[in-house]
């Protein structure tokens, strides 16, 4: 039986936005759909810690709120996929900026697990236009069996699912966690190449330059160990 949906019951638009996407897993469902439609089984792979019932419930809520829609693929596929509506896609910069804000937390996360779509979307929030300069080129990123085209032009980056034709370099890596290790420097580029954790088709220098586009931000300088301020009742 579906649980009763909670609400802040405020006219504040921020509170209302949280009514729409503030339930647990809701924004992560949005994250999983930002790079294109997915079947329910694909969403389960991307969100392995969400139970089947909770995931189905979030999808129903997001459909009811016009953020997600379900579409049946034509034959021979015939299966149904979930995709963001035009309005739902407007959440992309919000998700990206929230990720960039979280990356500067003075308290690192306790977990190292990361999904493919999550690390690919992180590229958008980490991208440094000053490092890219006036470069105009395309790369291909291969994570396991998945392919992503990365376009860098005009100081901006665009990432979409699919192969790139004649990329400056194609970087192949076995999984998202390994890519995260290379991006953060935990696994140096040359060491990754030597171990086979990273394979580069094309110019090695082009691949190195590609990785420099996504520097990790410095943590917030605030003192996370400071004593909490006690609330004062009015």
MITOR-565612 format. One line per field, with one value per atom (N, C-alpha, C): x, y, z; chain; residue number from 1; atom name. Coordinates in pm, 1 decimal. Each point is the difference from the previous one (the first is absolute). Layout:
<rs>
east: [X:...] $
north: [Y:...] $
up: [Z:...] $
chain: [A:...] $
resi: [NUM:...] $
name: [CA:...] $
</rs>
This chain:
<rs>
east: [84.0:-84.0:88.1:-32.0:78.5:-10.5:112.4:-0.6:-55.5:-55.5:-55.3:113.5:-8.7:105.6:2.2:119.8:15.6:12.8:-36.5:8.9:36.8:74.5:32.8:-119.0:-96.0:-123.1:31.2:92.1:34.7:-15.8:-31.8:-9.6:137.8:104.5:137.4:34.3:51.9:29.3:114.5:92.3:107.5:-56.8:-89.2:-63.0:-82.0:-68.6:-81.5:88.7:116.7:92.7:45.1:21.1:38.2:-115.6:-123.3:-115.6:5.8:49.1:0.5:117.2:119.1:118.6:82.0:-57.0:76.3:-4.5:-87.3:-4.2:128.3:37.2:122.7:-5.0:108.6:20.4:-56.3:-86.2:-63.6:102.7:88.7:98.9:102.1:22.1:91.1:-63.2:-131.2:-69.9:18.4:-16.0:22.0:142.2:96.4:140.4:18.0:-62.0:15.6:-62.3:-92.3:-68.6:54.5:93.4:51.0:74.8:57.4:73.8:-84.6:-129.4:-88.8:-93.3:-98.0:-100.5:62.4:-70.8:44.9:-120.2:21.0:-99.6:5.9:-103.7:-3.2:119.4:34.4:113.9:131.0:12.3:120.7:8.9:-115.2:-2.6:38.2:-41.3:36.6:151.2:62.8:145.7:67.9:-52.1:59.0:-25.6:-107.9:-36.4:-15.0:110.1:-8.7:-49.0:7.6:-40.2:-144.7:-67.4:-142.5:-81.0:-91.6:-81.6:-90.8:-45.1:-88.3:-126.9:-58.2:-124.1:20.1:108.2:26.7:27.4:77.7:30.0:-127.3:-86.2:-127.2:-86.4:1.2:-79.2:52.6:132.7:56.1:-31.0:7.6:-31.8:-145.5:-90.9:-141.2:-18.9:65.5:-11.6:56.4:114.5:60.8:-85.2:-64.8:-94.2:-119.0:-56.2:-116.6:33.1:125.8:41.8:56.4:-15.8:39.0:150.2:78.1:145.6:56.8:-64.5:39.7:-119.9:23.6:-107.3:47.2:-96.3:30.3:-38.0:87.0:-23.5:30.2:-84.7:20.8:80.5:107.0:84.0:-69.8:22.5:-61.5:60.0:-69.7:54.3:133.2:92.1:-17.3:25.7:46.3:29.7:-125.9:-97.4:-128.7:-1.0:116.6:4.6:-27.9:-26.4:-27.6:125.4:15.4:111.8:-54.8:80.0:-32.8:94.6:-54.1:81.5:-48.8:86.4:-37.4:-86.8:-96.4:-76.4:87.8:-46.6:75.5:21.0:-104.5:10.3:94.8:-5.8:89.4:146.1:29.3:138.3:55.0:-87.7:46.6:68.6:-12.5:67.8:149.6:45.0:141.2:97.9:-10.5:97.3:-10.9:-119.5:-17.0:73.3:-16.4:68.2:151.1:44.5:143.0:60.3:-67.1:52.9:-5.0:-102.7:-7.4:116.5:33.3:115.1:130.1:14.3:120.0:11.6:-114.0:-1.1:39.0:-54.6:31.4:146.1:61.3:140.7:92.7:-47.1:82.3:-25.9:-71.3:-28.1:129.2:11.3:119.0:2.6:-112.3:-10.3:-15.4:102.7:-9.0:-104.0:-60.0:-100.1:63.2:-82.6:48.5:6.3:-65.3:-13.7:80.7:55.2:78.4:-75.4:-115.0:-74.8:-56.2:11.3:-53.0:-45.6:-110.6:-55.5:54.7:-23.3:51.1:-60.1:-133.2:-62.7:43.2:19.2:39.8:136.7:98.1:134.1:1.7:-79.9:-5.0:-62.5:-107.4:-61.7:91.4:84.1:94.5:97.5:26.5:89.4:-53.6:-131.8:-59.3:22.6:-11.5:17.0:146.6:91.7:142.0:69.6:-61.4:64.0:49.4:126.4:61.6:20.3:-80.8:10.7:133.7:64.5:129.0:107.6:-7.3:96.7:-24.8:-126.7:-34.0:34.6:-8.1:31.6:-88.5:61.4:-76.3:1.2:33.5:4.2:-138.2:-0.9:-124.0:24.0:-39.7:27.6:-95.4:10.9:-88.8:82.0:-47.2:63.0:-105.8:48.6:-91.2:43.7:-97.5:25.3:-70.9:75.0:-55.0:13.8:-113.2:-1.2:-67.8:78.6:-57.2:-51.1:-127.0:-60.8:-68.8:-2.5:-71.2:91.8:-58.4:74.1:-61.3:88.1:-46.4:83.5:-69.7:66.2:13.0:121.5:26.8:48.8:-79.8:36.0:46.2:116.7:53.7:12.4:-71.9:1.1:-48.6:65.9:-44.4:-0.9:90.5:4.4:-113.7:-64.0:-109.7:20.2:-66.0:9.0:-140.8:-16.8:-125.5:30.4:-79.0:19.6:-129.9:9.8:-119.1:36.9:-98.5:23.8:17.7:98.6:23.2:145.7:38.8:137.7:28.2:127.7:43.7:72.6:-18.2:70.3:130.2:111.2:132.1:33.9:-5.3:32.8:150.0:35.9:141.3:66.9:-75.8:47.4:-120.5:13.0:-103.7:61.4:-62.0:50.3:-90.6:57.4:-75.9:41.8:-100.9:24.9:-105.2:33.5:-93.0:-126.6:7.6:-116.8:9.4:-110.9:-7.9:97.0:18.4:88.5:144.1:42.2:135.6:15.4:-102.4:4.7:7.8:-76.5:4.1:139.9:64.5:134.8:100.7:-15.7:89.8:-24.2:-125.8:-33.0:50.8:-8.8:41.8:150.2:69.0:144.0:37.2:-98.5:31.0:68.0:-34.3:65.3:62.6:131.0:65.2:-16.4:-3.7:-23.9:95.5:131.6:98.0:-11.3:-29.9:-17.7:-124.1:-105.3:-122.8:25.6:77.3:34.6:83.6:100.0:90.8:-71.8:-97.1:-71.7:-111.5:-34.1:-110.4:-135.2:-3.2:-126.8:-54.2:90.2:-38.2:63.9:-80.2:51.2:-35.0:94.6:-21.2:17.5:-101.6:9.4:11.3:113.1:24.6:117.7:10.3:115.2:-1.9:112.5:12.1:-8.2:63.0:-3.8:-140.7:-75.2:-139.1:-83.7:28.0:-73.1:34.9:128.4:41.2:-65.9:-5.2:-61.9:-148.4:-64.7:-141.8:-24.7:80.4:-18.1:24.1:86.3:26.6:-118.3:-93.5:-118.6:-87.7:21.4:-92.0:73.5:54.9:72.6:-95.7:44.9:-80.5:2.9:-113.2:-2.0:59.4:52.3:49.8:-117.8:13.0:-108.7:-23.7:-121.1:-32.8:93.1:45.0:94.6:-67.7:-132.2:-69.2:45.0:-10.6:43.5:-112.2:10.9:-106.1:-2.6:106.5:5.8:-54.6:-44.0:-49.6:-122.5:-18.9:-114.7:-127.7:-106.8:-125.6:-61.0:-66.9:-68.1:-135.9:-30.9:-128.6:-112.3:-110.1:-115.9:-60.2:-44.5:-61.0:-147.7:-81.2:-144.6:-44.8:-88.9:-48.4:-113.0] $
north: [-119.0:119.0:124.7:97.3:121.0:82.6:58.0:84.2:137.8:65.1:132.9:97.7:76.0:93.4:116.4:30.5:110.3:131.8:107.3:132.3:102.0:102.2:109.4:94.5:-9.4:79.8:149.4:47.6:141.0:54.4:130.0:64.7:33.6:-8.1:24.6:-92.9:57.0:-80.9:-97.6:35.4:-92.7:-122.1:24.9:-110.4:-86.1:65.5:-75.7:-85.3:54.8:-78.7:-125.1:14.7:-116.3:-98.5:50.5:-90.2:-87.3:56.0:-70.8:-97.2:40.5:-83.9:-24.1:32.4:-11.0:-135.3:-89.7:-133.2:-76.2:-89.9:-77.4:-76.5:4.5:-63.9:79.5:99.8:69.9:70.0:79.1:71.0:-95.4:-113.9:-98.2:-67.3:-16.2:-47.7:101.6:128.0:105.4:-7.6:-15.8:-12.3:-112.9:-114.4:-116.3:21.3:95.7:22.3:119.6:72.6:119.8:-30.9:-119.1:-36.7:-79.4:-7.3:-67.5:-98.6:-50.2:-92.7:-129.7:-61.9:-128.2:-88.0:-129.3:-95.8:-10.2:-56.5:-17.4:-82.1:-104.6:-84.5:78.2:93.9:82.7:92.5:52.9:84.9:-78.7:-125.1:-84.6:-20.2:-12.9:-15.6:127.4:115.5:126.9:37.3:-55.5:30.1:-131.7:-72.3:-135.3:-3.9:111.2:-0.3:45.2:33.8:33.7:-127.3:-28.9:-120.0:17.1:-113.0:3.0:79.3:-20.0:70.2:150.9:40.0:142.6:65.1:-66.6:55.0:16.5:-101.4:8.9:113.8:17.2:107.0:137.6:15.8:128.9:31.0:-100.5:21.2:41.7:-63.1:39.0:145.1:38.7:137.6:98.8:-32.7:89.6:9.8:-109.4:5.3:89.0:-18.0:79.0:149.4:30.4:139.6:55.0:-74.8:44.8:21.1:-71.0:10.1:-113.1:-115.4:-119.1:-50.6:-56.7:-65.9:-138.9:-87.1:-136.0:-11.5:-62.3:-12.7:-142.0:-52.1:-136.4:8.0:-78.9:-1.5:-76.1:40.3:-70.2:-139.5:-89.6:-132.4:14.2:-94.4:-127.3:9.4:115.3:9.2:-19.7:86.7:-15.0:26.1:27.1:23.4:146.2:28.1:136.8:61.5:128.8:73.3:122.3:48.3:123.3:108.7:120.1:112.5:127.8:99.0:127.8:78.5:70.2:92.4:123.4:87.4:122.5:78.7:4.3:69.5:-73.5:-132.1:-79.4:21.7:20.3:22.9:132.0:89.9:126.7:-20.2:-120.5:-29.9:-26.0:-14.4:-35.3:97.4:132.9:88.7:-2.8:-27.9:-8.1:-122.4:-114.3:-122.0:17.8:60.9:20.6:90.6:110.9:93.7:-57.2:-79.4:-64.4:-96.9:-71.1:-89.2:75.8:115.6:81.5:50.8:39.0:45.6:-113.9:-118.8:-115.5:-40.5:22.3:-37.5:83.3:114.8:87.4:-21.6:-103.7:-25.7:-20.1:62.3:-21.7:-138.9:-70.2:-135.4:-97.8:-76.8:-91.0:-108.6:-52.0:-106.0:-128.3:-78.7:-126.4:-111.2:20.3:-106.6:32.2:-103.4:16.7:-45.4:-63.1:-51.0:116.3:-10.7:103.6:-65.8:48.8:-56.4:68.4:-61.6:51.9:136.7:11.5:128.3:108.0:-38.1:95.5:60.0:-81.8:50.9:79.8:-41.0:74.3:137.7:5.8:129.3:86.7:-63.3:76.4:77.3:-51.0:71.3:139.5:12.5:131.0:96.8:-48.9:89.6:29.6:-89.4:19.9:79.9:11.1:60.4:141.1:26.1:131.5:64.9:99.4:61.9:70.0:47.6:67.6:-98.1:-123.1:-101.6:-38.4:-8.8:-37.0:110.3:125.5:112.4:3.2:21.6:9.5:-131.6:-108.9:-130.6:-37.7:-59.9:-46.1:-141.5:-99.8:-137.5:-96.8:-126.3:-105.1:-117.2:-57.7:-117.8:-109.5:-122.0:-109.7:-63.2:-23.3:-62.8:-134.4:-105.0:-135.5:-53.0:-21.4:-51.9:-135.9:-104.4:-133.5:-13.0:-36.4:-15.0:127.5:103.2:122.2:100.0:78.0:98.5:137.3:101.3:137.3:91.9:90.5:102.4:125.5:55.1:120.3:108.8:103.9:113.0:116.5:53.4:117.7:111.2:108.3:110.5:126.8:111.6:129.2:8.6:-71.0:4.4:-73.7:-90.9:-78.7:-146.9:-85.9:-143.4:-56.2:-88.3:-71.5:-148.8:-73.7:-144.9:-68.7:-98.4:-76.1:-145.3:-85.7:-142.6:-31.7:-83.9:-38.5:18.1:-59.4:5.4:132.2:36.0:120.2:-42.0:77.3:-29.3:79.9:-68.3:60.8:89.2:-54.6:80.0:27.5:108.5:31.9:-110.6:-61.5:-114.1:-73.4:-130.2:-82.7:-66.4:23.3:-55.4:-114.4:-118.3:-117.7:-38.5:-18.3:-29.3:-102.1:-91.4:-109.9:38.6:99.8:34.1:143.3:46.8:138.4:26.9:-96.8:19.5:23.1:-69.9:18.8:137.8:45.2:134.6:103.9:-18.9:92.9:2.9:-115.0:-6.6:74.0:-9.7:70.6:150.8:41.2:142.5:64.5:-72.9:56.1:-12.9:-72.0:-17.2:-115.6:-70.1:-117.3:-108.1:-3.4:-89.8:87.1:25.3:86.6:-52.2:92.8:-31.0:-107.2:21.3:-95.1:-137.3:0.6:-127.0:-73.6:75.5:-60.6:-61.9:69.6:-54.0:-126.7:5.4:-113.7:-124.2:20.7:-113.3:-52.9:75.8:-40.5:47.8:73.9:53.7:109.0:60.3:102.6:-33.1:7.6:-18.9:123.5:47.7:120.3:-32.9:30.9:-7.8:142.8:30.9:137.1:55.4:130.7:63.0:-7.6:-40.7:-8.1:139.4:98.7:136.5:57.3:-34.9:46.3:-57.4:-127.0:-63.6:65.3:30.6:67.5:136.5:71.9:133.0:-11.3:-102.3:-22.1:-12.5:-77.6:-21.3:128.5:87.6:126.0:96.1:-24.0:86.2:-12.8:-105.2:-31.6:-6.7:112.3:-0.3:-14.5:-68.3:-13.8:130.6:48.5:126.7:-16.6:109.8:-2.4:-6.1:-74.3:-3.8:138.1:23.0:124.2:17.6:124.1:26.8:12.2:-18.4:14.4:-108.6:28.1:-93.0:-97.1:-121.2:-99.4:-52.7:26.1:-52.9:98.1:117.8:99.1:-51.7:40.9:-44.7:55.8:-78.9:48.4:110.1:92.8:107.6:-49.7:18.0:-47.3:92.7:-61.6:78.8:70.3:121.4:77.4:13.6:-45.5:9.0:146.1:38.2:138.7:17.0] $
up: [0.0:0.0:0.0:-84.3:-11.0:127.4:40.3:118.2:-34.2:100.2:-21.8:-22.8:-108.0:-35.0:97.2:49.7:93.4:-75.2:65.9:-60.2:106.0:-41.2:91.8:18.8:-91.6:8.7:14.0:-83.2:-2.6:-141.7:-9.2:-130.4:-55.8:83.9:-43.9:-116.5:-110.4:-118.5:24.0:87.5:34.8:71.1:95.3:72.5:-95.8:-94.6:-95.6:-91.1:-38.6:-81.6:75.0:130.4:80.4:12.7:-1.0:-3.9:-125.2:-109.5:-128.3:-13.4:46.0:-23.6:126.9:115.9:123.2:68.6:-47.7:60.9:-32.0:89.2:-19.5:-132.1:-75.3:-129.1:-118.2:24.2:-111.3:-88.9:58.3:-80.4:-61.0:63.6:-59.0:-120.8:1.1:-119.6:-112.4:32.7:-99.2:-53.5:89.1:-42.6:-100.0:27.5:-86.6:-138.3:-12.1:-128.0:-76.8:57.1:-66.2:-129.6:-9.2:-121.2:-98.2:25.6:-94.6:66.8:-76.4:54.8:50.1:96.8:53.4:30.8:-12.2:44.7:152.3:57.7:145.4:46.2:-76.5:38.5:-4.4:-93.6:-6.7:121.5:41.3:118.6:124.8:5.7:113.3:5.8:-116.8:-3.9:49.2:-43.1:39.4:144.6:58.2:138.7:77.0:18.3:56.9:144.6:71.9:140.9:20.3:-108.7:9.2:-22.4:87.7:-16.7:-121.6:-54.1:-116.7:29.3:116.6:34.3:12.1:65.6:16.4:-135.2:-84.5:-132.1:-81.7:2.5:-72.5:53.7:131.9:61.2:-40.9:-1.0:-40.0:-145.8:-83.7:-141.6:-17.8:75.4:-7.6:43.0:108.5:48.8:-100.7:-58.0:-97.5:-126.7:-36.9:-113.6:33.3:117.1:40.9:5.8:29.4:10.9:-131.1:-110.0:-134.6:-15.2:81.5:-8.4:-85.9:7.6:-75.3:-77.6:-115.8:-74.4:-42.2:-23.0:-45.1:-146.8:-77.6:-143.8:-44.8:-86.6:-50.5:-128.7:-5.6:-119.1:-112.2:-124.3:-112.7:-17.7:-73.1:-26.5:-75.9:14.4:71.9:150.6:50.4:143.1:82.9:-17.4:66.8:148.5:59.4:144.2:31.3:126.4:43.5:59.9:-22.7:59.4:72.9:92.9:70.7:-49.8:-15.1:-44.2:66.1:6.6:56.8:-98.4:52.4:-82.7:-26.0:-86.8:-26.9:129.5:82.2:128.6:93.4:-2.5:83.6:-35.2:-130.1:-41.8:51.5:39.2:57.3:134.8:56.4:126.3:-18.6:-123.9:-23.7:65.7:-22.9:65.9:151.5:51.5:145.3:54.0:-66.4:41.5:-12.0:-110.7:-22.6:105.9:28.4:98.5:142.1:27.5:130.9:16.8:-108.9:4.7:21.0:-66.9:16.0:143.7:58.1:139.1:94.2:-23.7:83.9:-9.3:-118.1:-18.3:87.5:48.3:84.0:149.3:32.2:141.4:78.2:117.7:82.5:63.5:-8.2:54.8:-117.0:-32.5:-114.6:23.4:-109.0:15.8:52.6:67.2:56.6:-104.3:-114.4:-98.3:-125.0:-63.0:-121.9:-124.0:17.3:-114.8:-82.4:-132.7:-87.7:-130.1:-55.1:-122.3:-123.8:-115.2:-126.3:-31.5:3.8:-32.5:98.9:124.0:102.0:-31.3:-34.7:-28.4:-129.0:-98.6:-126.7:21.6:77.0:30.0:85.0:82.5:80.7:-87.3:-120.9:-91.1:-29.7:-8.8:-28.5:115.1:122.1:114.9:28.3:-40.2:25.6:-110.3:-115.0:-117.2:29.3:-36.6:19.9:-136.7:-36.0:-133.1:-21.2:106.3:-15.9:-44.7:48.7:-41.9:-145.2:-38.6:-138.0:-98.3:44.5:-87.5:-122.6:-116.9:-124.7:-78.2:67.7:-65.4:-53.0:-116.6:-62.3:-52.7:75.1:-40.1:69.1:-37.7:51.6:52.5:107.9:58.4:14.4:16.9:31.5:131.1:84.7:129.6:1.1:25.8:4.4:142.5:62.3:136.8:-4.5:13.8:-18.6:-142.6:-13.7:-131.7:-48.8:81.8:-35.6:-68.7:-91.5:-77.3:18.9:12.7:15.8:-88.6:-64.9:-81.6:85.6:3.4:78.3:-94.8:-17.8:-86.4:85.5:-32.9:67.6:-103.1:21.5:-96.4:67.7:-32.6:52.1:150.6:65.0:145.5:67.2:-72.4:56.2:-32.8:75.6:-24.0:-14.5:-96.6:-19.9:1.3:74.1:11.1:-39.2:-88.5:-37.8:-21.1:20.7:-17.1:-148.1:-32.0:-137.8:-39.2:-111.7:-47.9:-70.7:-7.2:-71.3:-127.0:-105.7:-124.4:-2.7:-22.0:-9.8:120.4:121.9:118.4:8.3:68.6:21.2:81.0:89.7:78.4:54.2:11.6:61.6:121.8:114.8:125.4:42.5:16.2:41.5:140.6:84.4:141.2:45.7:89.4:28.9:74.6:88.3:80.5:50.4:57.4:46.9:114.3:89.0:114.7:-45.9:-104.4:-51.1:-62.4:-73.3:-56.8:111.3:105.7:113.0:61.5:9.3:56.9:-87.2:-131.2:-91.9:7.8:4.2:5.2:128.9:110.6:128.7:24.4:-89.0:18.0:89.4:53.0:82.7:-83.9:-129.2:-94.9:-109.1:6.3:-98.3:-143.2:-93.8:-140.8:-52.5:17.3:-53.3:66.5:128.1:70.6:-51.2:-26.1:-53.3:-136.6:-83.3:-131.8:12.7:85.6:14.5:52.8:88.3:59.3:-90.3:-103.2:-86.7:48.0:111.8:49.9:-91.6:-78.0:-96.8:-133.6:-105.4:-135.3:-82.0:-76.8:-79.7:-146.8:-78.4:-145.7:-50.9:-63.1:-43.0:76.7:4.5:62.2:151.3:57.2:145.1:61.7:-63.9:52.1:-5.8:-105.1:-9.7:113.3:34.5:109.3:133.8:20.1:123.1:11.6:-113.4:2.3:31.9:-54.0:27.6:149.8:68.9:143.6:80.0:-51.7:71.2:-5.6:-91.6:-8.0:124.7:78.2:109.7:134.0:45.9:128.1:117.4:101.6:120.7:77.7:46.8:75.5:138.3:53.2:137.0:96.0:109.4:99.1:59.8:44.6:68.2:119.6:20.7:108.8:135.1:5.2:128.2:97.1:127.5:104.3:31.5:-53.5:20.1:142.5:76.0:136.7:102.9:-46.3:93.8:71.5:124.4:78.6:-59.6:-7.1:-56.3:85.6:-68.5:70.0:45.6:126.6:51.5:-44.3:-39.7:-41.7:121.1:-23.2:107.1:-28.2:90.9:-19.1:10.8:-92.7:-0.7:99.6] $
chain: [A:A:A:A:A:A:A:A:A:A:A:A:A:A:A:A:A:A:A:A:A:A:A:A:A:A:A:A:A:A:A:A:A:A:A:A:A:A:A:A:A:A:A:A:A:A:A:A:A:A:A:A:A:A:A:A:A:A:A:A:A:A:A:A:A:A:A:A:A:A:A:A:A:A:A:A:A:A:A:A:A:A:A:A:A:A:A:A:A:A:A:A:A:A:A:A:A:A:A:A:A:A:A:A:A:A:A:A:A:A:A:A:A:A:A:A:A:A:A:A:A:A:A:A:A:A:A:A:A:A:A:A:A:A:A:A:A:A:A:A:A:A:A:A:A:A:A:A:A:A:A:A:A:A:A:A:A:A:A:A:A:A:A:A:A:A:A:A:A:A:A:A:A:A:A:A:A:A:A:A:A:A:A:A:A:A:A:A:A:A:A:A:A:A:A:A:A:A:A:A:A:A:A:A:A:A:A:A:A:A:A:A:A:A:A:A:A:A:A:A:A:A:A:A:A:A:A:A:A:A:A:A:A:A:A:A:A:A:A:A:A:A:A:A:A:A:A:A:A:A:A:A:A:A:A:A:A:A:A:A:A:A:A:A:A:A:A:A:A:A:A:A:A:A:A:A:A:A:A:A:A:A:A:A:A:A:A:A:A:A:A:A:A:A:A:A:A:A:A:A:A:A:A:A:A:A:A:A:A:A:A:A:A:A:A:A:A:A:A:A:A:A:A:A:A:A:A:A:A:A:A:A:A:A:A:A:A:A:A:A:A:A:A:A:A:A:A:A:A:A:A:A:A:A:A:A:A:A:A:A:A:A:A:A:A:A:A:A:A:A:A:A:A:A:A:A:A:A:A:A:A:A:A:A:A:A:A:A:A:A:A:A:A:A:A:A:A:A:A:A:A:A:A:A:A:A:A:A:A:A:A:A:A:A:A:A:A:A:A:A:A:A:A:A:A:A:A:A:A:A:A:A:A:A:A:A:A:A:A:A:A:A:A:A:A:A:A:A:A:A:A:A:A:A:A:A:A:A:A:A:A:A:A:A:A:A:A:A:A:A:A:A:A:A:A:A:A:A:A:A:A:A:A:A:A:A:A:A:A:A:A:A:A:A:A:A:A:A:A:A:A:A:A:A:A:A:A:A:A:A:A:A:A:A:A:A:A:A:A:A:A:A:A:A:A:A:A:A:A:A:A:A:A:A:A:A:A:A:A:A:A:A:A:A:A:A:A:A:A:A:A:A:A:A:A:A:A:A:A:A:A:A:A:A:A:A:A:A:A:A:A:A:A:A:A:A:A:A:A:A:A:A:A:A:A:A:A:A:A:A:A:A:A:A:A:A:A:A:A:A:A:A:A:A:A:A:A:A:A:A:A:A:A:A:A:A:A:A:A:A:A:A:A:A:A:A:A:A:A:A:A:A:A:A:A:A:A:A:A:A:A:A:A:A:A:A:A:A:A:A:A:A:A:A:A:A:A:A:A:A:A:A:A:A:A:A:A:A:A:A:A:A:A:A:A:A:A:A:A:A:A:A:A:A:A:A:A:A:A:A:A:A:A:A:A:A:A:A:A:A:A:A] $
resi: [1:1:1:2:2:2:3:3:3:4:4:4:5:5:5:6:6:6:7:7:7:8:8:8:9:9:9:10:10:10:11:11:11:12:12:12:13:13:13:14:14:14:15:15:15:16:16:16:17:17:17:18:18:18:19:19:19:20:20:20:21:21:21:22:22:22:23:23:23:24:24:24:25:25:25:26:26:26:27:27:27:28:28:28:29:29:29:30:30:30:31:31:31:32:32:32:33:33:33:34:34:34:35:35:35:36:36:36:37:37:37:38:38:38:39:39:39:40:40:40:41:41:41:42:42:42:43:43:43:44:44:44:45:45:45:46:46:46:47:47:47:48:48:48:49:49:49:50:50:50:51:51:51:52:52:52:53:53:53:54:54:54:55:55:55:56:56:56:57:57:57:58:58:58:59:59:59:60:60:60:61:61:61:62:62:62:63:63:63:64:64:64:65:65:65:66:66:66:67:67:67:68:68:68:69:69:69:70:70:70:71:71:71:72:72:72:73:73:73:74:74:74:75:75:75:76:76:76:77:77:77:78:78:78:79:79:79:80:80:80:81:81:81:82:82:82:83:83:83:84:84:84:85:85:85:86:86:86:87:87:87:88:88:88:89:89:89:90:90:90:91:91:91:92:92:92:93:93:93:94:94:94:95:95:95:96:96:96:97:97:97:98:98:98:99:99:99:100:100:100:101:101:101:102:102:102:103:103:103:104:104:104:105:105:105:106:106:106:107:107:107:108:108:108:109:109:109:110:110:110:111:111:111:112:112:112:113:113:113:114:114:114:115:115:115:116:116:116:117:117:117:118:118:118:119:119:119:120:120:120:121:121:121:122:122:122:123:123:123:124:124:124:125:125:125:126:126:126:127:127:127:128:128:128:129:129:129:130:130:130:131:131:131:132:132:132:133:133:133:134:134:134:135:135:135:136:136:136:137:137:137:138:138:138:139:139:139:140:140:140:141:141:141:142:142:142:143:143:143:144:144:144:145:145:145:146:146:146:147:147:147:148:148:148:149:149:149:150:150:150:151:151:151:152:152:152:153:153:153:154:154:154:155:155:155:156:156:156:157:157:157:158:158:158:159:159:159:160:160:160:161:161:161:162:162:162:163:163:163:164:164:164:165:165:165:166:166:166:167:167:167:168:168:168:169:169:169:170:170:170:171:171:171:172:172:172:173:173:173:174:174:174:175:175:175:176:176:176:177:177:177:178:178:178:179:179:179:180:180:180:181:181:181:182:182:182:183:183:183:184:184:184:185:185:185:186:186:186:187:187:187:188:188:188:189:189:189:190:190:190:191:191:191:192:192:192:193:193:193:194:194:194:195:195:195:196:196:196:197:197:197:198:198:198:199:199:199:200:200:200:201:201:201:202:202:202:203:203:203:204:204:204:205:205:205:206:206:206:207:207:207:208:208:208:209:209:209:210:210:210:211:211:211:212:212:212:213:213:213:214:214:214:215:215:215:216:216:216:217:217:217:218:218:218:219:219:219:220:220:220:221:221:221:222:222:222:223:223:223:224:224:224:225:225:225:226:226:226:227:227:227:228:228:228:229:229:229:230:230:230:231:231:231:232:232:232:233:233:233:234:234:234] $
name: [N:CA:C:N:CA:C:N:CA:C:N:CA:C:N:CA:C:N:CA:C:N:CA:C:N:CA:C:N:CA:C:N:CA:C:N:CA:C:N:CA:C:N:CA:C:N:CA:C:N:CA:C:N:CA:C:N:CA:C:N:CA:C:N:CA:C:N:CA:C:N:CA:C:N:CA:C:N:CA:C:N:CA:C:N:CA:C:N:CA:C:N:CA:C:N:CA:C:N:CA:C:N:CA:C:N:CA:C:N:CA:C:N:CA:C:N:CA:C:N:CA:C:N:CA:C:N:CA:C:N:CA:C:N:CA:C:N:CA:C:N:CA:C:N:CA:C:N:CA:C:N:CA:C:N:CA:C:N:CA:C:N:CA:C:N:CA:C:N:CA:C:N:CA:C:N:CA:C:N:CA:C:N:CA:C:N:CA:C:N:CA:C:N:CA:C:N:CA:C:N:CA:C:N:CA:C:N:CA:C:N:CA:C:N:CA:C:N:CA:C:N:CA:C:N:CA:C:N:CA:C:N:CA:C:N:CA:C:N:CA:C:N:CA:C:N:CA:C:N:CA:C:N:CA:C:N:CA:C:N:CA:C:N:CA:C:N:CA:C:N:CA:C:N:CA:C:N:CA:C:N:CA:C:N:CA:C:N:CA:C:N:CA:C:N:CA:C:N:CA:C:N:CA:C:N:CA:C:N:CA:C:N:CA:C:N:CA:C:N:CA:C:N:CA:C:N:CA:C:N:CA:C:N:CA:C:N:CA:C:N:CA:C:N:CA:C:N:CA:C:N:CA:C:N:CA:C:N:CA:C:N:CA:C:N:CA:C:N:CA:C:N:CA:C:N:CA:C:N:CA:C:N:CA:C:N:CA:C:N:CA:C:N:CA:C:N:CA:C:N:CA:C:N:CA:C:N:CA:C:N:CA:C:N:CA:C:N:CA:C:N:CA:C:N:CA:C:N:CA:C:N:CA:C:N:CA:C:N:CA:C:N:CA:C:N:CA:C:N:CA:C:N:CA:C:N:CA:C:N:CA:C:N:CA:C:N:CA:C:N:CA:C:N:CA:C:N:CA:C:N:CA:C:N:CA:C:N:CA:C:N:CA:C:N:CA:C:N:CA:C:N:CA:C:N:CA:C:N:CA:C:N:CA:C:N:CA:C:N:CA:C:N:CA:C:N:CA:C:N:CA:C:N:CA:C:N:CA:C:N:CA:C:N:CA:C:N:CA:C:N:CA:C:N:CA:C:N:CA:C:N:CA:C:N:CA:C:N:CA:C:N:CA:C:N:CA:C:N:CA:C:N:CA:C:N:CA:C:N:CA:C:N:CA:C:N:CA:C:N:CA:C:N:CA:C:N:CA:C:N:CA:C:N:CA:C:N:CA:C:N:CA:C:N:CA:C:N:CA:C:N:CA:C:N:CA:C:N:CA:C:N:CA:C:N:CA:C:N:CA:C:N:CA:C:N:CA:C:N:CA:C:N:CA:C:N:CA:C:N:CA:C:N:CA:C:N:CA:C:N:CA:C:N:CA:C:N:CA:C:N:CA:C:N:CA:C:N:CA:C:N:CA:C:N:CA:C:N:CA:C:N:CA:C:N:CA:C:N:CA:C:N:CA:C:N:CA:C:N:CA:C:N:CA:C:N:CA:C:N:CA:C:N:CA:C:N:CA:C:N:CA:C:N:CA:C:N:CA:C:N:CA:C:N:CA:C:N:CA:C:N:CA:C:N:CA:C:N:CA:C:N:CA:C:N:CA:C:N:CA:C:N:CA:C:N:CA:C:N:CA:C:N:CA:C:N:CA:C:N:CA:C:N:CA:C:N:CA:C] $
</rs>
